Amino acid sequence: MNARNDLLSDVAVQQFSIGDHPHHPRLRHVTVDPEALNAFFSEVSSIDIQNLEYVPFMRFMLADALERAVGDGLAAALRQLVLSRAAGGFTLGVLGLTRDSADFVRFGTAVSHLLGAANHDAMSGTFYARFLVKDTDASDSYLRQAYRLFTMHTDGTFVDEATEWLLMMKFAEENAVGGESRFLHIDDWEERATFLDDPLGTQPFLYKAPGSKNVEAAVERPVFFQSRFGLAISFIDQFVQPRNIDEARYLHDLSESMEASRGTHEVPLPVGDLVVLNNYFWLHGRAPFEKNPALHRELMRQRGTFAK
């Protein structure tokens, strides 16, 4: 039995299954029984989205409803996947049973709160953010710019609270060619030791976000650090502020190395599917789209900490 199967050998799988991901050797794909999903959506249909935004305990009530619909063991299995160094992430979807964006928010929130509480997202002013990627954009970061490579990074680099997990869910997509998600587990990065062993690897760097993020305070943190998950990383090229040429060269070469790594894989995410990653040892980015004036993609993001 391989290491990934050992992770789940003691989990009583009921109305869900866990298998290999078709596009990534580390990620797992979780499939929930359609009848269980329909039961969940039926039970929570009366919970409006504003109620979730205003009343934090209602987000956990969604999580409770999802586990009751699917069966005991779902929360433990999902947590085990994301906490495990060997995997650390999974994909999961609604199987085409709904295209209602409110259902997507409910489902994504239920999944995330089986893991733990979501952080406040300053960009949106609530616990999740929805954002569009389209043909033209005047934003001050790569998040919404369709035709640029969105380089490998972790989330939460410029905030002073922990960001242990990240959830992204695709709500809509039209006229999109390219734009695949790109993922790199740092244990698959061939040149990691070169940058870890450099004296700058554990030196704090200054991070400051642009205006659109609604976070004014600057934060200092190292690229590499030790965590309860082992070696961890925190990095985003757009918001780190080098103090001199040596720091700039180190950051430039580190970013270039991650982009070129054979461990970086492109992973498609269908509409109605979500991906959850352990933010301490997974980096993520996005491939450029092909030019199309009618391009439209909508995503939801949530990020937070694991329940104690």
Summary of the structure (lengths in Angstrom):
residues: 308
radius of gyration: 19.0
end to end distance: 29.7
largest distance: 58.1
contacts: 980
relative contact order: 0.21
helix: 31%
strand: 28%
